[in-house]
Amino acid sequence: MTVGLPHFLTVAAALFALGVYAMMTRRNAVALLMGVELILNSANINFVAFARYGGGT
Amino acid sequence: MAGLFAILAADFLAVTQTVVYIGGVLVLVIFAVMMTRMPGQDQPRRGLDRAVPAGIFALLLFALLYKVAVGTDWHTADPGPAVPTVKLIGVKLMTDYIFPFEFASLVLLLAMVGAALLIRERRVEKPADAKRRPRTSCPTTWSPAGRDGTEVRE
């Protein structure tokens, strides 16, 4: 099977959930920033995946 | 993650991700390790207290996002051959997006000058204290509210 758009969206969703979990559990400021980094990276993966596979009407 | 970007034919983003994370986030993780060593005794109690509802919430969030990502009928197109994006990004950055590019450079320059100014101001203000404690601990423990408190206390 070929790798399609839902696979990348699934990976990004997993990263987003992990980032939210890290932001909710950790009280340390730097660990909280690491959770923010995970969330922003998942958003970036979504952007690039849609730019690559999107385009239909 | 850079491998993911490379699969998605975004080579500029892959290389940028690698370089930025080697440089910046390594320092971030080192600071995290340095700062979490001191309050180590009360960290597991609070973390375990909120780990279960946060985990449930994160799992529910992932289930929702997975359902949306798989169940939606995305209007996908054929990806086509992979074009190298570095030249395109460079040309666009210097022609169409020249104002955001220069604005970002200005913001970064201001952040650099501000950081240097903060450290220099502290060192001039308390030369004996800055000489006494090691220099790497200054930016991590410093905050505008905490400086006044330490000044009053000392």
Backbone of each chain as ProteinMPNN parsed JSONL, in Angstrom:
{"seq_chain_A": "MTVGLPHFLTVAAALFALGVYAMMTRRNAVALLMGVELILNSANINFVAFARYGGGT", "coords_chain_A": {"N_chain_A": [[0.841, -1.195, 0.0], [0.369, 2.249, -0.636], [1.816, 5.211, 0.733], [-0.256, 7.623, 1.964], [-2.225, 10.634, 2.282], [-3.827, 10.39, 4.716], [-2.141, 8.936, 6.416], [0.0, 10.609, 7.06], [-1.473, 12.569, 8.341], [-2.347, 11.135, 10.515], [0.047, 10.638, 11.908], [0.701, 13.27, 12.539], [-1.466, 13.88, 14.172], [-0.987, 12.162, 16.31], [1.402, 13.269, 17.267], [0.447, 15.758, 18.024], [-1.334, 15.073, 20.082], [0.436, 13.987, 21.922], [1.942, 16.254, 22.489], [0.01, 17.881, 23.703], [-0.485, 16.312, 25.922], [2.009, 16.446, 27.183], [2.085, 19.161, 27.737], [0.033, 19.375, 29.561], [0.751, 17.787, 31.717], [3.384, 18.397, 32.618], [4.861, 20.735, 34.804], [7.064, 22.217, 34.623], [8.733, 24.938, 33.046], [10.387, 24.732, 30.823], [9.972, 22.138, 29.96], [7.36, 22.433, 29.288], [7.643, 24.102, 27.112], [8.774, 22.281, 25.392], [6.583, 20.644, 24.875], [5.034, 22.491, 23.465], [6.645, 22.737, 21.228], [6.298, 20.197, 20.102], [3.607, 20.345, 19.365], [3.641, 22.437, 17.486], [5.249, 21.281, 15.552], [3.636, 19.2, 14.697], [1.646, 20.664, 13.454], [3.144, 21.755, 11.372], [3.762, 19.451, 9.929], [1.225, 18.779, 9.069], [0.696, 20.985, 7.374], [2.652, 20.658, 5.332], [1.98, 18.156, 4.37], [-0.585, 18.569, 3.364], [0.046, 20.416, 1.418], [1.482, 18.822, -0.28], [-0.178, 16.66, -1.026], [-2.676, 17.71, -1.406], [-4.801, 19.801, -3.464], [-6.728, 19.029, -5.265], [-10.121, 19.704, -6.278]], "CA_chain_A": [[0.0, 0.0, 0.0], [1.148, 3.48, -0.738], [1.653, 6.162, 1.836], [-1.117, 8.698, 1.495], [-2.459, 11.777, 3.159], [-4.27, 10.074, 6.09], [-1.051, 8.444, 7.264], [0.696, 11.776, 7.617], [-2.366, 13.241, 9.29], [-2.362, 10.335, 11.737], [1.286, 10.914, 12.641], [0.594, 14.619, 13.089], [-2.422, 13.838, 15.279], [-0.308, 11.54, 17.451], [2.338, 14.265, 17.809], [-0.34, 16.802, 18.682], [-1.856, 14.551, 21.343], [1.567, 13.88, 22.85], [2.285, 17.603, 22.917], [-1.007, 18.325, 24.657], [-0.254, 15.56, 27.16], [3.197, 17.005, 27.846], [1.766, 20.487, 28.261], [-0.875, 19.285, 30.698], [1.329, 17.116, 32.878], [4.591, 19.021, 33.135], [4.756, 22.09, 35.319], [8.303, 22.923, 34.317], [8.541, 25.849, 31.919], [11.109, 24.271, 29.646], [9.259, 20.953, 29.476], [6.153, 22.953, 28.645], [8.05, 24.568, 25.788], [8.958, 21.103, 24.543], [5.253, 20.274, 24.414], [4.65, 23.455, 22.426], [7.399, 22.364, 20.031], [5.642, 19.036, 19.485], [2.357, 20.777, 18.738], [3.953, 23.215, 16.285], [5.76, 20.361, 14.541], [2.509, 18.492, 14.088], [1.009, 21.604, 12.528], [3.989, 21.847, 10.181], [3.584, 18.23, 9.135], [-0.061, 18.916, 8.394], [0.834, 21.949, 6.279], [3.421, 20.107, 4.221], [1.241, 17.029, 3.796], [-1.664, 19.103, 2.522], [0.642, 21.049, 0.238], [1.955, 17.787, -1.192], [-1.225, 15.771, -1.513], [-3.895, 18.424, -1.734], [-4.786, 20.42, -4.78], [-7.969, 18.762, -5.973], [-11.186, 20.64, -5.932]], "C_chain_A": [[0.875, 1.243, 0.0], [0.856, 4.383, 0.446], [0.855, 7.354, 1.331], [-1.261, 9.798, 2.516], [-2.926, 11.377, 4.556], [-3.165, 9.543, 6.986], [-0.284, 9.6, 7.89], [-0.182, 12.506, 8.624], [-2.445, 12.469, 10.591], [-1.109, 10.579, 12.572], [1.223, 12.294, 13.283], [-0.378, 14.661, 14.254], [-1.799, 13.21, 16.511], [0.67, 12.517, 18.096], [1.579, 15.35, 18.572], [-0.856, 16.325, 20.038], [-0.739, 14.416, 22.37], [1.984, 15.253, 23.36], [1.298, 18.154, 23.92], [-0.83, 17.617, 25.993], [0.939, 16.126, 27.927], [2.897, 18.371, 28.44], [0.873, 20.409, 29.481], [-0.216, 18.66, 31.916], [2.49, 17.895, 33.471], [4.305, 20.423, 33.637], [6.024, 22.885, 35.055], [8.122, 23.77, 33.066], [9.207, 25.321, 30.664], [10.467, 23.017, 29.083], [7.962, 21.359, 28.796], [6.475, 23.466, 27.248], [8.301, 23.404, 24.842], [7.62, 20.581, 24.037], [4.749, 21.199, 23.322], [5.375, 23.143, 21.118], [6.756, 21.171, 19.324], [4.379, 19.453, 18.753], [2.651, 21.55, 17.447], [4.502, 22.322, 15.18], [4.64, 19.565, 13.895], [1.764, 19.393, 13.117], [1.819, 21.746, 11.246], [3.844, 20.622, 9.299], [2.253, 18.269, 8.4], [0.037, 19.857, 7.196], [1.521, 21.319, 5.076], [2.685, 18.95, 3.563], [0.102, 17.528, 2.911], [-1.106, 19.778, 1.282], [1.095, 19.996, -0.765], [0.803, 17.023, -1.822], [-2.52, 16.488, -1.865], [-3.859, 18.966, -3.151], [-6.003, 20.103, -5.613], [-9.055, 19.735, -5.545], [-12.268, 19.968, -5.1]], "O_chain_A": [[1.969, 1.266, 0.564], [-0.205, 4.318, 1.066], [1.255, 8.015, 0.373], [-0.509, 9.875, 3.488], [-2.461, 11.977, 5.526], [-3.245, 9.686, 8.205], [0.04, 9.583, 9.077], [0.307, 13.002, 9.639], [-2.592, 13.064, 11.659], [-1.187, 10.711, 13.794], [1.637, 12.472, 14.429], [-0.156, 15.389, 15.221], [-2.043, 13.659, 17.631], [0.762, 12.591, 19.321], [2.017, 15.801, 19.631], [-0.825, 17.067, 21.02], [-0.94, 14.696, 23.552], [2.34, 15.401, 24.529], [1.687, 18.819, 24.88], [-0.996, 18.216, 27.056], [0.897, 16.27, 29.149], [3.391, 18.707, 29.517], [0.938, 21.277, 30.351], [-0.592, 18.977, 33.044], [2.579, 18.043, 34.69], [3.603, 21.201, 32.991], [6.047, 24.101, 35.246], [7.434, 23.362, 32.13], [8.662, 25.443, 29.567], [10.415, 22.841, 27.865], [7.517, 20.712, 27.847], [5.69, 23.292, 26.316], [8.074, 23.515, 23.638], [7.524, 20.124, 22.898], [4.114, 20.754, 22.365], [4.801, 23.266, 20.036], [6.679, 21.138, 18.096], [4.106, 18.976, 17.652], [1.985, 21.34, 16.433], [4.253, 22.571, 14.0], [4.678, 19.285, 12.697], [1.302, 18.936, 12.072], [1.253, 21.845, 10.158], [3.807, 20.73, 8.074], [2.159, 17.846, 7.248], [-0.483, 19.553, 6.123], [1.044, 21.428, 3.946], [2.753, 18.777, 2.346], [-0.147, 16.977, 1.839], [-1.714, 19.72, 0.213], [1.093, 20.248, -1.97], [0.811, 16.767, -3.027], [-3.372, 15.926, -2.554], [-2.978, 18.618, -3.937], [-6.299, 20.817, -6.57], [-8.908, 20.482, -4.577], [-13.244, 20.614, -4.72]]}, "seq_chain_B": "MAGLFAILAADFLAVTQTVVYIGGVLVLVIFAVMMTRMPGQDQPRRGLDRAVPAGIFALLLFALLYKVAVGTDWHTADPGPAVPTVKLIGVKLMTDYIFPFEFASLVLLLAMVGAALLIRERRVEKPADAKRRPRTSCPTTWSPAGRDGTEVRE", "coords_chain_B": {"N_chain_B": [[11.651, 13.198, 11.977], [12.543, 15.056, 10.157], [12.969, 13.221, 8.188], [10.351, 12.61, 7.54], [9.582, 15.036, 6.345], [11.298, 14.939, 4.203], [10.28, 12.772, 2.811], [7.904, 13.912, 2.044], [8.749, 15.547, 0.007], [9.789, 18.04, 0.69], [12.475, 19.418, 0.769], [13.993, 21.59, 1.614], [12.743, 22.261, 4.023], [13.251, 19.959, 5.479], [16.064, 19.977, 5.81], [16.339, 22.372, 7.181], [14.912, 21.824, 9.503], [16.514, 19.827, 10.648], [18.941, 21.231, 11.148], [18.135, 23.319, 12.852], [17.145, 21.901, 15.008], [19.317, 20.455, 15.888], [20.914, 22.541, 16.794], [19.319, 24.399, 18.414], [17.365, 23.03, 20.043], [18.761, 21.119, 21.311], [20.224, 22.62, 23.147], [18.033, 23.521, 24.563], [17.064, 21.15, 25.722], [19.211, 20.499, 27.314], [19.146, 22.631, 29.131], [16.691, 22.002, 30.266], [17.225, 19.596, 31.568], [19.115, 20.532, 33.371], [17.561, 22.244, 34.923], [15.572, 20.673, 36.0], [16.771, 19.159, 37.887], [17.028, 20.323, 40.352], [14.372, 20.872, 41.719], [13.555, 18.155, 42.438], [12.203, 16.591, 44.244], [9.475, 17.033, 44.718], [8.391, 16.675, 42.281], [7.413, 14.142, 41.112], [5.022, 13.629, 42.457], [3.121, 15.654, 41.861], [3.127, 15.307, 39.119], [2.146, 12.723, 38.768], [-0.332, 13.048, 39.738], [-1.848, 14.484, 37.912], [-1.51, 13.028, 35.659], [-3.167, 10.975, 34.795], [-5.871, 12.015, 34.096], [-4.965, 13.774, 32.114], [-3.795, 12.014, 30.322], [-6.03, 10.554, 29.525], [-7.489, 12.57, 28.302], [-5.74, 13.258, 26.241], [-5.708, 10.895, 24.794], [-8.378, 10.762, 23.963], [-8.437, 13.027, 22.374], [-6.616, 12.293, 20.394], [-8.028, 10.153, 19.308], [-10.245, 11.453, 18.236], [-9.014, 13.143, 16.342], [-7.847, 11.229, 14.716], [-10.044, 9.924, 13.74], [-11.173, 11.962, 12.215], [-9.086, 12.377, 10.397], [-8.888, 9.994, 9.004], [-11.495, 9.341, 8.269], [-12.473, 11.402, 6.714], [-13.251, 12.476, 3.423], [-10.812, 13.387, 1.655], [-9.901, 15.811, -0.768], [-7.78, 14.805, -2.711], [-4.923, 15.173, -4.828], [-2.884, 14.009, -7.542], [0.435, 13.567, -6.559], [2.649, 13.979, -8.241], [5.875, 14.511, -9.84], [8.747, 14.964, -7.722], [9.795, 18.16, -7.004], [12.716, 20.081, -6.559], [12.778, 22.31, -3.849], [14.329, 24.372, -2.931], [15.414, 26.409, -4.507], [13.108, 27.664, -5.405], [12.048, 28.607, -2.973], [14.031, 30.41, -2.219], [13.922, 32.352, -4.287], [11.294, 33.28, -4.034], [11.439, 34.315, -1.478], [13.08, 36.472, -1.759], [11.777, 38.119, -3.533], [8.774, 38.258, -3.6], [8.159, 37.993, -0.888], [9.662, 39.849, 0.53], [9.318, 41.799, 2.449], [8.198, 40.514, 4.863], [10.42, 38.898, 5.322], [12.552, 40.684, 5.865], [11.439, 41.898, 8.06], [11.364, 39.814, 9.898], [14.085, 39.431, 10.234], [14.718, 41.824, 11.469], [13.309, 41.556, 13.876], [14.649, 39.38, 15.006], [17.173, 40.509, 15.316], [16.607, 42.484, 17.201], [15.879, 40.855, 19.351], [18.32, 39.631, 19.896], [19.944, 41.816, 20.608], [18.51, 42.657, 22.827], [18.79, 40.486, 24.604], [21.557, 40.509, 25.034], [21.746, 42.996, 26.238], [20.285, 42.66, 28.607], [21.833, 40.781, 30.041], [24.227, 42.215, 30.275], [23.417, 44.426, 31.759], [22.768, 43.281, 34.215], [25.25, 42.351, 35.0], [26.769, 44.673, 35.321], [25.355, 45.878, 37.303], [25.519, 44.295, 39.614], [28.442, 43.55, 40.342], [29.988, 41.982, 42.092], [28.322, 39.874, 42.739], [27.867, 38.727, 40.278], [30.384, 37.863, 39.756], [30.704, 35.955, 41.632], [28.852, 33.813, 41.351], [28.471, 31.12, 38.921], [28.57, 31.746, 35.345], [26.793, 30.547, 33.654], [24.473, 30.1, 34.983], [23.097, 32.407, 35.13], [21.204, 33.332, 32.983], [19.154, 31.479, 33.244], [18.014, 31.553, 35.766], [17.18, 34.091, 35.948], [14.772, 36.672, 36.141], [12.497, 39.364, 35.43], [10.791, 40.039, 37.585], [11.914, 38.599, 39.632], [14.383, 39.705, 39.982], [14.172, 42.12, 41.283], [13.241, 41.197, 43.694], [15.414, 39.71, 44.671], [17.242, 41.725, 44.87], [16.184, 43.303, 46.897], [16.216, 41.506, 48.933], [18.868, 40.933, 49.306]], "CA_chain_B": [[10.717, 14.197, 11.472], [13.132, 15.54, 8.902], [12.706, 12.178, 7.206], [8.969, 12.81, 7.074], [9.581, 16.155, 5.399], [11.984, 14.512, 2.986], [9.318, 11.946, 2.073], [6.918, 14.813, 1.463], [9.397, 16.361, -1.027], [10.09, 19.376, 1.163], [13.869, 19.204, 1.169], [14.462, 22.749, 2.389], [12.21, 22.151, 5.379], [13.933, 18.86, 6.152], [17.402, 20.41, 6.216], [16.182, 23.408, 8.197], [14.503, 21.157, 10.736], [17.674, 19.166, 11.228], [19.923, 22.195, 11.654], [17.58, 24.053, 13.984], [16.977, 21.048, 16.183], [20.631, 20.154, 16.438], [21.429, 23.707, 17.5], [18.512, 25.039, 19.434], [16.62, 22.204, 20.987], [19.753, 20.461, 22.162], [20.433, 23.545, 24.263], [16.8, 23.534, 25.354], [16.998, 19.921, 26.512], [20.247, 20.596, 28.34], [18.613, 23.5, 30.174], [15.618, 21.288, 30.957], [17.846, 18.644, 32.485], [19.752, 21.283, 34.442], [16.598, 22.872, 35.806], [14.723, 19.712, 36.691], [17.486, 18.419, 38.92], [16.871, 20.952, 41.669], [13.137, 20.529, 42.428], [13.26, 16.781, 42.069], [11.511, 15.79, 45.251], [8.019, 17.138, 44.641], [7.956, 16.58, 40.889], [6.602, 12.988, 40.717], [3.707, 13.619, 43.073], [2.212, 16.472, 41.072], [3.006, 14.77, 37.779], [1.292, 11.542, 38.787], [-1.686, 13.449, 40.08], [-2.589, 14.92, 36.74], [-1.131, 12.256, 34.477], [-4.267, 10.122, 34.333], [-6.839, 12.756, 33.277], [-4.322, 14.308, 30.915], [-3.647, 10.922, 29.367], [-7.351, 10.251, 28.961], [-7.839, 13.664, 27.401], [-4.894, 13.166, 25.046], [-6.171, 9.75, 23.994], [-9.635, 11.148, 23.317], [-8.087, 13.987, 21.321], [-6.018, 11.547, 19.288], [-9.086, 9.376, 18.661], [-11.039, 12.384, 17.422], [-8.221, 13.591, 15.185], [-7.65, 10.083, 13.833], [-11.318, 9.689, 13.058], [-11.313, 12.999, 11.191], [-8.055, 12.24, 9.364], [-9.13, 8.803, 8.176], [-12.851, 9.253, 7.77], [-12.851, 12.464, 5.791], [-12.91, 12.25, 2.016], [-9.974, 14.514, 1.249], [-9.785, 16.005, -2.209], [-6.364, 14.705, -2.99], [-4.505, 15.166, -6.224], [-1.666, 13.233, -7.777], [1.547, 14.399, -6.116], [3.53, 14.35, -9.327], [7.296, 14.352, -9.536], [9.25, 15.83, -6.665], [10.607, 19.271, -7.491], [13.494, 20.681, -5.473], [12.097, 23.537, -3.444], [15.229, 25.365, -2.338], [15.515, 27.559, -5.402], [11.808, 28.352, -5.374], [11.912, 29.335, -1.707], [14.953, 31.542, -2.247], [13.423, 33.395, -5.184], [10.089, 33.865, -3.441], [11.799, 35.061, -0.278], [13.74, 37.719, -2.122], [10.947, 38.967, -4.398], [7.404, 38.521, -3.141], [8.055, 38.041, 0.561], [10.855, 40.535, 1.025], [9.007, 42.549, 3.669], [8.238, 39.643, 6.045], [11.792, 38.41, 5.551], [13.321, 41.724, 6.544], [10.84, 42.126, 9.373], [11.832, 38.733, 10.772], [15.487, 39.701, 10.571], [14.721, 42.916, 12.444], [12.855, 41.02, 15.159], [15.732, 38.559, 15.547], [18.238, 41.407, 15.763], [16.165, 43.101, 18.445], [15.951, 39.852, 20.414], [19.732, 39.421, 20.233], [20.406, 42.996, 21.343], [17.855, 42.662, 24.125], [19.403, 39.48, 25.463], [22.877, 41.004, 25.429], [21.538, 44.13, 27.135], [19.856, 42.162, 29.915], [22.968, 40.177, 30.733], [25.206, 43.253, 30.607], [22.878, 45.257, 32.829], [22.891, 42.559, 35.475], [26.644, 42.22, 35.411], [27.23, 45.966, 35.79], [24.647, 46.254, 38.51], [26.065, 43.576, 40.766], [29.679, 42.903, 39.85], [30.474, 40.955, 43.014], [27.455, 38.706, 42.648], [28.108, 38.077, 38.997], [31.666, 37.171, 39.808], [30.656, 34.857, 42.581], [28.173, 32.624, 40.831], [28.892, 30.829, 37.545], [27.9, 32.589, 34.381], [25.744, 29.846, 32.92], [23.23, 30.038, 35.723], [22.443, 33.71, 35.139], [19.994, 33.529, 32.2], [18.077, 30.547, 33.559], [17.327, 31.907, 36.992], [16.879, 35.508, 35.979], [13.477, 37.132, 35.642], [12.361, 40.767, 35.847], [10.198, 40.159, 38.907], [12.782, 38.003, 40.617], [15.578, 40.48, 40.214], [13.89, 43.09, 42.322], [13.138, 40.487, 44.953], [16.73, 39.369, 45.16], [17.937, 42.94, 45.266], [15.677, 43.73, 48.181], [16.6, 40.552, 49.954], [20.289, 41.009, 49.601]], "C_chain_B": [[11.245, 14.87, 10.209], [12.971, 14.499, 7.801], [11.289, 12.263, 6.661], [8.899, 13.938, 6.06], [10.27, 15.767, 4.097], [11.095, 13.603, 2.146], [8.306, 12.827, 1.36], [7.511, 15.789, 0.454], [9.551, 17.816, -0.605], [11.52, 19.36, 1.686], [14.415, 20.377, 1.97], [14.005, 22.662, 3.836], [12.9, 21.036, 6.158], [15.304, 19.298, 6.665], [17.305, 21.464, 7.31], [15.798, 22.812, 9.543], [15.702, 20.511, 11.421], [18.631, 20.167, 11.871], [19.396, 22.892, 12.894], [17.49, 23.164, 15.212], [18.295, 20.58, 16.741], [21.112, 21.319, 17.28], [20.58, 24.103, 18.685], [17.955, 24.107, 20.476], [17.554, 21.35, 21.815], [20.057, 21.323, 23.378], [19.218, 23.573, 25.17], [16.72, 22.314, 26.257], [18.043, 19.95, 27.613], [19.78, 21.488, 29.479], [17.517, 22.806, 30.958], [16.188, 20.302, 31.963], [18.482, 19.374, 33.658], [18.734, 21.838, 35.429], [15.738, 21.865, 36.545], [15.473, 18.955, 37.769], [17.237, 19.009, 40.304], [15.536, 20.629, 42.339], [12.72, 19.107, 42.152], [12.394, 16.039, 43.06], [9.995, 15.885, 45.13], [7.524, 17.021, 43.211], [7.094, 15.345, 40.597], [5.198, 13.024, 41.3], [2.708, 14.431, 42.241], [2.029, 15.902, 39.675], [2.071, 13.58, 37.731], [-0.145, 11.928, 39.058], [-2.486, 13.786, 38.828], [-2.257, 14.108, 35.497], [-2.309, 11.485, 33.915], [-5.33, 10.908, 33.563], [-6.229, 13.362, 32.031], [-4.131, 13.232, 29.866], [-4.957, 10.557, 28.714], [-7.752, 11.316, 27.951], [-7.031, 13.586, 26.113], [-5.322, 12.004, 24.161], [-7.48, 10.066, 23.269], [-9.38, 12.103, 22.165], [-7.492, 13.275, 20.113], [-7.07, 10.732, 18.556], [-9.936, 10.252, 17.755], [-10.283, 12.789, 16.163], [-8.015, 12.452, 14.194], [-8.925, 9.79, 13.051], [-11.518, 10.709, 11.94], [-10.326, 12.761, 10.051], [-8.336, 11.065, 8.45], [-10.505, 8.864, 7.524], [-13.223, 10.301, 6.742], [-12.418, 12.122, 4.378], [-12.122, 13.462, 1.52], [-9.92, 14.596, -0.272], [-8.304, 15.995, -2.583], [-6.113, 14.735, -4.485], [-3.254, 14.313, -6.343], [-0.461, 14.083, -7.393], [2.483, 14.814, -7.244], [4.987, 14.174, -8.951], [7.762, 15.367, -8.501], [10.149, 16.91, -7.247], [11.448, 19.775, -6.328], [13.004, 22.081, -5.131], [13.026, 24.642, -2.981], [15.302, 26.614, -3.201], [14.221, 28.372, -5.412], [11.655, 29.195, -4.118], [12.819, 30.553, -1.698], [14.439, 32.68, -3.116], [12.197, 34.077, -4.597], [10.435, 34.749, -2.248], [12.431, 36.398, -0.621], [12.883, 38.616, -3.003], [9.594, 39.27, -3.759], [7.335, 38.739, -1.639], [9.249, 38.749, 1.164], [10.537, 41.284, 2.311], [8.9, 41.658, 4.902], [9.632, 39.111, 6.355], [12.611, 39.433, 6.316], [12.76, 42.022, 7.926], [11.279, 41.053, 10.361], [13.289, 38.955, 11.164], [15.585, 40.811, 11.594], [14.315, 42.421, 13.825], [13.953, 40.183, 15.802], [16.879, 39.425, 16.051], [17.869, 42.073, 17.076], [16.226, 42.113, 19.604], [17.392, 39.635, 20.857], [20.269, 40.582, 21.051], [19.785, 43.034, 22.733], [18.46, 41.663, 25.091], [20.773, 39.94, 25.95], [22.748, 42.138, 26.433], [21.137, 43.671, 28.528], [21.027, 41.589, 30.692], [23.969, 41.24, 31.16], [24.719, 44.122, 31.759], [23.019, 44.567, 34.18], [24.336, 42.52, 35.941], [27.197, 43.54, 35.923], [26.608, 46.289, 37.138], [25.24, 45.589, 39.747], [27.349, 42.86, 40.344], [30.165, 41.805, 40.781], [29.637, 39.691, 42.906], [27.676, 37.96, 41.343], [29.431, 37.352, 38.989], [31.582, 35.923, 40.672], [30.018, 33.611, 41.973], [28.568, 32.383, 39.385], [28.0, 31.519, 36.533], [26.753, 31.868, 33.686], [24.433, 29.842, 33.676], [22.501, 31.368, 35.692], [21.194, 33.761, 34.272], [18.859, 32.612, 32.605], [17.311, 31.0, 34.788], [16.884, 33.351, 37.0], [15.487, 35.764, 35.496], [13.292, 38.553, 36.152], [11.739, 40.914, 37.224], [11.148, 39.648, 39.972], [14.019, 38.837, 40.911], [15.349, 41.5, 41.316], [13.817, 42.407, 43.683], [14.499, 40.137, 45.52], [17.494, 40.612, 45.569], [17.497, 43.388, 46.639], [16.181, 42.792, 49.28], [18.071, 40.655, 50.295], [20.631, 42.379, 50.129]], "O_chain_B": [[10.48, 15.21, 9.307], [12.852, 14.843, 6.625], [11.049, 12.022, 5.478], [8.234, 13.814, 5.031], [9.875, 16.212, 3.02], [11.141, 13.649, 0.917], [7.896, 12.544, 0.235], [6.854, 16.76, 0.079], [9.457, 18.72, -1.434], [11.749, 19.298, 2.893], [15.204, 20.189, 2.895], [14.767, 22.948, 4.76], [13.109, 21.158, 7.365], [15.662, 19.025, 7.81], [18.092, 21.457, 8.257], [16.292, 23.235, 10.588], [15.877, 20.638, 12.632], [19.077, 19.972, 13.002], [20.118, 23.044, 13.879], [17.732, 23.617, 16.33], [18.401, 20.328, 17.941], [21.661, 21.116, 18.363], [21.055, 24.141, 19.821], [18.065, 24.372, 21.673], [17.19, 20.903, 22.903], [20.138, 20.824, 24.5], [19.345, 23.64, 26.392], [16.351, 22.427, 27.426], [17.792, 19.479, 28.722], [19.981, 21.165, 30.65], [17.408, 22.987, 32.171], [15.688, 20.188, 33.082], [18.41, 18.915, 34.798], [18.999, 21.9, 36.629], [15.221, 22.173, 37.618], [14.865, 18.175, 38.502], [17.236, 18.29, 41.304], [15.557, 20.138, 43.467], [11.612, 18.88, 41.668], [11.894, 14.958, 42.749], [9.296, 14.912, 45.412], [6.342, 17.248, 42.953], [6.103, 15.483, 39.88], [4.27, 12.495, 40.689], [1.603, 13.971, 41.952], [0.944, 15.983, 39.098], [1.295, 13.427, 36.788], [-1.071, 11.224, 38.656], [-3.654, 13.417, 38.704], [-2.678, 14.463, 34.396], [-2.443, 11.352, 32.698], [-5.674, 10.502, 32.453], [-6.893, 13.458, 30.999], [-4.282, 13.484, 28.67], [-5.014, 10.284, 27.515], [-8.285, 11.01, 26.884], [-7.56, 13.817, 25.025], [-5.303, 12.107, 22.935], [-7.669, 9.687, 22.113], [-10.015, 12.013, 21.115], [-7.807, 13.595, 18.966], [-7.027, 10.619, 17.331], [-10.303, 9.853, 16.65], [-10.834, 12.78, 15.063], [-8.009, 12.67, 12.983], [-8.888, 9.455, 11.867], [-11.975, 10.364, 10.851], [-10.673, 12.92, 8.881], [-8.055, 11.126, 7.253], [-10.665, 8.484, 6.364], [-14.174, 10.121, 5.981], [-11.35, 11.55, 4.165], [-12.697, 14.434, 1.03], [-9.896, 13.579, -0.965], [-7.675, 17.041, -2.745], [-6.97, 14.374, -5.291], [-2.645, 13.945, -5.338], [-0.343, 15.217, -7.857], [3.053, 15.904, -7.197], [5.292, 13.73, -7.844], [7.239, 16.479, -8.417], [11.145, 16.611, -7.906], [10.941, 19.887, -5.211], [12.835, 22.927, -6.009], [12.568, 25.741, -2.667], [15.257, 27.735, -2.695], [14.242, 29.603, -5.426], [11.2, 30.337, -4.172], [12.423, 31.617, -1.222], [14.511, 33.844, -2.724], [12.071, 35.3, -4.653], [9.815, 35.79, -2.029], [12.325, 37.353, 0.148], [13.234, 39.779, -3.204], [9.31, 40.418, -3.417], [6.555, 39.562, -1.16], [9.79, 38.316, 2.181], [11.399, 41.397, 3.183], [9.473, 42.013, 5.933], [9.978, 38.898, 7.517], [13.282, 39.1, 7.293], [13.502, 42.355, 8.85], [11.537, 41.348, 11.529], [13.676, 38.692, 12.303], [16.43, 40.763, 12.489], [14.906, 42.818, 14.83], [14.167, 40.265, 17.011], [17.487, 39.126, 17.079], [18.71, 42.215, 17.963], [16.585, 42.489, 20.72], [17.662, 39.473, 22.047], [20.958, 40.385, 22.052], [20.447, 43.399, 23.705], [18.624, 41.962, 26.273], [21.111, 39.785, 27.124], [23.542, 42.239, 27.369], [21.598, 44.23, 29.523], [21.192, 41.883, 31.876], [24.502, 41.187, 32.269], [25.499, 44.51, 32.627], [23.353, 45.209, 35.176], [24.615, 42.642, 37.134], [28.004, 43.55, 36.853], [27.242, 46.893, 38.003], [25.437, 46.224, 40.783], [27.316, 41.672, 40.022], [30.7, 40.798, 40.317], [30.16, 38.579, 42.972], [27.675, 36.729, 41.304], [29.592, 36.344, 38.301], [32.311, 34.954, 40.456], [30.559, 32.508, 42.063], [28.959, 33.318, 38.686], [26.843, 31.837, 36.808], [25.834, 32.513, 33.18], [23.38, 29.605, 33.083], [21.377, 31.453, 36.187], [20.162, 34.207, 34.774], [17.7, 32.928, 32.338], [16.091, 30.849, 34.85], [16.269, 33.799, 37.968], [15.046, 35.139, 34.531], [13.855, 38.921, 37.183], [12.111, 41.82, 37.968], [11.195, 40.181, 41.081], [14.634, 38.692, 41.967], [16.208, 41.719, 42.169], [14.264, 42.953, 44.692], [14.715, 40.254, 46.726], [18.298, 40.575, 46.5], [18.316, 43.804, 47.458], [16.52, 43.214, 50.385], [18.465, 40.483, 51.449], [21.791, 42.649, 50.44]]}, "name": "protein", "num_of_chains": 2, "seq": "MTVGLPHFLTVAAALFALGVYAMMTRRNAVALLMGVELILNSANINFVAFARYGGGTMAGLFAILAADFLAVTQTVVYIGGVLVLVIFAVMMTRMPGQDQPRRGLDRAVPAGIFALLLFALLYKVAVGTDWHTADPGPAVPTVKLIGVKLMTDYIFPFEFASLVLLLAMVGAALLIRERRVEKPADAKRRPRTSCPTTWSPAGRDGTEVRE"}
